[in-house]
């Protein structure tokens, strides 16, 4: 027995519109703001040749706005060390020790 389908569904498959990811702005610390040996919350750069820590810049002490808590959203972040921009999961951030990489590597 053949399955009868309405004629409307025989054409091209239905494509659901892709919803764009809301752009999240995250302030990151620049190289001069980080001290070698200190621990910072952030991500490691996905660029294999860089791999440096991308640390979140915390707001000033007097500012009531805390670090935004997103639901596991992807966030586009530009590495302050190599300049590469990539997507990072907000929930994947963790505490890392910052080590200054030597130029001769």
PETA-V661981 format. One record per backbone hydrogen bond with DSSP energy under -0.5 kcal/mol. NH is the residue of the N-H (numbers start at 1). CO is the residue of the C=O. If there is no record, write none. Layout:
# PETA-V661981
nh->NH co->CO
nh->NH co->CO
This chain:
# PETA-V661981
nh->4 co->2
nh->9 co->6
nh->10 co->7
nh->11 co->8
nh->16 co->14
nh->26 co->24
nh->29 co->55
nh->33 co->30
nh->34 co->30
nh->34 co->31
nh->37 co->98
nh->38 co->35
nh->40 co->96
nh->42 co->94
nh->43 co->54
nh->45 co->52
nh->50 co->47
nh->51 co->47
nh->54 co->43
nh->55 co->53
nh->56 co->41
nh->57 co->27
nh->58 co->56
nh->63 co->60
nh->70 co->68
nh->72 co->70
nh->75 co->88
nh->77 co->75
nh->77 co->86
nh->79 co->77
nh->79 co->84
nh->83 co->79
nh->86 co->77
nh->88 co->75
nh->90 co->73
nh->92 co->89
nh->93 co->90
nh->94 co->42
nh->96 co->40
nh->98 co->38
nh->105 co->102
